Amino acid sequence: MRKQKYKGRCEKRILSKSDEVCRFYSDLQSKYADKLDSDNGIKQIHCNVYLCNTEYMSDFLCTRKNGDVFIRECVERRFLNKPMTIKMLDISRNYWLNHGIEDWGIVTNVEEWFIKK
């Protein structure tokens, strides 16, 4: 999760399951995109989805072949205790819960965490 006007490193690539050029702002985000792209259960991937009426964007909004939608936020494990990171993750989680998406999770450089309500 990042602010919309993020100024930093950006890798641009095309994924087979995305209709747009994907922008990756970290190695973690890029590697997870490759994992999603190679997953046969994933139908479509949207990268860096803007959250309406906020200054933030979520890393991945994905649709499975069965129609289920899920959100994944990529965060380096060392940043998980930082107040700004916690604030951004709370905004994302609450935004997507309010839009009916309960399958929300965090991807770290150590493991993948899934939070369901």
TORKOL-4160 file (C-alpha; in steps of 0.2 Angstrom, whole numbers, padded with zeros to 4 digits, m for minus):
117
<pt num="1" X="0000" Y="0000" Z="0000"/>
<pt num="2" X="0006" Y="0017" Z="m0005"/>
<pt num="3" X="0001" Y="0035" Z="m0007"/>
<pt num="4" X="m0005" Y="0039" Z="m0024"/>
<pt num="5" X="0009" Y="0052" Z="m0027"/>
<pt num="6" X="0023" Y="0040" Z="m0022"/>
<pt num="7" X="0039" Y="0046" Z="m0028"/>
<pt num="8" X="0052" Y="0032" Z="m0029"/>
<pt num="9" X="0058" Y="0017" Z="m0038"/>
<pt num="10" X="0046" Y="0010" Z="m0051"/>
<pt num="11" X="0047" Y="m0006" Z="m0062"/>
<pt num="12" X="0034" Y="m0007" Z="m0076"/>
<pt num="13" X="0029" Y="m0023" Z="m0083"/>
<pt num="14" X="0015" Y="m0032" Z="m0092"/>
<pt num="15" X="0007" Y="m0047" Z="m0083"/>
<pt num="16" X="m0003" Y="m0060" Z="m0093"/>
<pt num="17" X="m0018" Y="m0058" Z="m0081"/>
<pt num="18" X="m0019" Y="m0039" Z="m0081"/>
<pt num="19" X="m0026" Y="m0027" Z="m0094"/>
<pt num="20" X="m0014" Y="m0013" Z="m0090"/>
<pt num="21" X="0004" Y="m0010" Z="m0087"/>
<pt num="22" X="0008" Y="m0014" Z="m0069"/>
<pt num="23" X="0019" Y="m0003" Z="m0059"/>
<pt num="24" X="0029" Y="m0011" Z="m0045"/>
<pt num="25" X="0037" Y="m0001" Z="m0031"/>
<pt num="26" X="0047" Y="m0014" Z="m0022"/>
<pt num="27" X="0055" Y="m0031" Z="m0025"/>
<pt num="28" X="0041" Y="m0039" Z="m0014"/>
<pt num="29" X="0027" Y="m0032" Z="m0024"/>
<pt num="30" X="0036" Y="m0038" Z="m0040"/>
<pt num="31" X="0039" Y="m0055" Z="m0034"/>
<pt num="32" X="0021" Y="m0057" Z="m0027"/>
<pt num="33" X="0014" Y="m0052" Z="m0044"/>
<pt num="34" X="0024" Y="m0065" Z="m0052"/>
<pt num="35" X="0017" Y="m0078" Z="m0040"/>
<pt num="36" X="m0001" Y="m0072" Z="m0044"/>
<pt num="37" X="0002" Y="m0072" Z="m0062"/>
<pt num="38" X="0008" Y="m0090" Z="m0062"/>
<pt num="39" X="m0007" Y="m0096" Z="m0051"/>
<pt num="40" X="m0019" Y="m0105" Z="m0061"/>
<pt num="41" X="m0033" Y="m0101" Z="m0049"/>
<pt num="42" X="m0032" Y="m0082" Z="m0053"/>
<pt num="43" X="m0042" Y="m0075" Z="m0067"/>
<pt num="44" X="m0037" Y="m0056" Z="m0066"/>
<pt num="45" X="m0025" Y="m0045" Z="m0057"/>
<pt num="46" X="m0026" Y="m0026" Z="m0054"/>
<pt num="47" X="m0011" Y="m0018" Z="m0048"/>
<pt num="48" X="m0011" Y="m0002" Z="m0037"/>
<pt num="49" X="m0029" Y="0001" Z="m0036"/>
<pt num="50" X="m0034" Y="0018" Z="m0030"/>
<pt num="51" X="m0045" Y="0020" Z="m0015"/>
<pt num="52" X="m0059" Y="0032" Z="m0019"/>
<pt num="53" X="m0059" Y="0048" Z="m0008"/>
<pt num="54" X="m0042" Y="0044" Z="0000"/>
<pt num="55" X="m0024" Y="0047" Z="m0005"/>
<pt num="56" X="m0019" Y="0029" Z="m0005"/>
<pt num="57" X="m0019" Y="0014" Z="m0017"/>
<pt num="58" X="m0020" Y="m0005" Z="m0013"/>
<pt num="59" X="m0006" Y="m0016" Z="m0020"/>
<pt num="60" X="m0017" Y="m0030" Z="m0028"/>
<pt num="61" X="m0035" Y="m0033" Z="m0032"/>
<pt num="62" X="m0037" Y="m0050" Z="m0039"/>
<pt num="63" X="m0052" Y="m0061" Z="m0045"/>
<pt num="64" X="m0051" Y="m0080" Z="m0044"/>
<pt num="65" X="m0059" Y="m0090" Z="m0058"/>
<pt num="66" X="m0074" Y="m0094" Z="m0046"/>
<pt num="67" X="m0077" Y="m0076" Z="m0045"/>
<pt num="68" X="m0071" Y="m0072" Z="m0028"/>
<pt num="69" X="m0062" Y="m0056" Z="m0026"/>
<pt num="70" X="m0047" Y="m0053" Z="m0014"/>
<pt num="71" X="m0035" Y="m0039" Z="m0009"/>
<pt num="72" X="m0017" Y="m0041" Z="m0004"/>
<pt num="73" X="m0005" Y="m0028" Z="0003"/>
<pt num="74" X="0014" Y="m0030" Z="0001"/>
<pt num="75" X="0023" Y="m0024" Z="0016"/>
<pt num="76" X="0041" Y="m0027" Z="0021"/>
<pt num="77" X="0041" Y="m0036" Z="0038"/>
<pt num="78" X="0052" Y="m0022" Z="0046"/>
<pt num="79" X="0039" Y="m0009" Z="0043"/>
<pt num="80" X="0024" Y="m0018" Z="0051"/>
<pt num="81" X="0027" Y="m0009" Z="0068"/>
<pt num="82" X="0028" Y="0009" Z="0060"/>
<pt num="83" X="0013" Y="0020" Z="0064"/>
<pt num="84" X="0011" Y="0026" Z="0046"/>
<pt num="85" X="0011" Y="0008" Z="0039"/>
<pt num="86" X="m0002" Y="0003" Z="0052"/>
<pt num="87" X="m0013" Y="0018" Z="0048"/>
<pt num="88" X="m0012" Y="0014" Z="0029"/>
<pt num="89" X="m0016" Y="m0004" Z="0032"/>
<pt num="90" X="m0031" Y="0000" Z="0043"/>
<pt num="91" X="m0037" Y="0012" Z="0029"/>
<pt num="92" X="m0036" Y="m0001" Z="0016"/>
<pt num="93" X="m0044" Y="m0015" Z="0027"/>
<pt num="94" X="m0059" Y="m0004" Z="0032"/>
<pt num="95" X="m0061" Y="0003" Z="0014"/>
<pt num="96" X="m0062" Y="m0015" Z="0006"/>
<pt num="97" X="m0073" Y="m0021" Z="0021"/>
<pt num="98" X="m0085" Y="m0007" Z="0017"/>
<pt num="99" X="m0085" Y="m0012" Z="m0001"/>
<pt num="100" X="m0090" Y="m0030" Z="0003"/>
<pt num="101" X="m0073" Y="m0038" Z="0001"/>
<pt num="102" X="m0068" Y="m0048" Z="0016"/>
<pt num="103" X="m0053" Y="m0058" Z="0009"/>
<pt num="104" X="m0040" Y="m0045" Z="0014"/>
<pt num="105" X="m0022" Y="m0050" Z="0018"/>
<pt num="106" X="m0004" Y="m0044" Z="0020"/>
<pt num="107" X="0010" Y="m0051" Z="0011"/>
<pt num="108" X="0027" Y="m0049" Z="0019"/>
<pt num="109" X="0045" Y="m0054" Z="0014"/>
<pt num="110" X="0043" Y="m0068" Z="0027"/>
<pt num="111" X="0026" Y="m0075" Z="0025"/>
<pt num="112" X="0008" Y="m0071" Z="0019"/>
<pt num="113" X="m0005" Y="m0066" Z="0032"/>
<pt num="114" X="m0023" Y="m0067" Z="0029"/>
<pt num="115" X="m0035" Y="m0057" Z="0039"/>
<pt num="116" X="m0054" Y="m0062" Z="0037"/>
<pt num="117" X="m0068" Y="m0054" Z="0047"/>
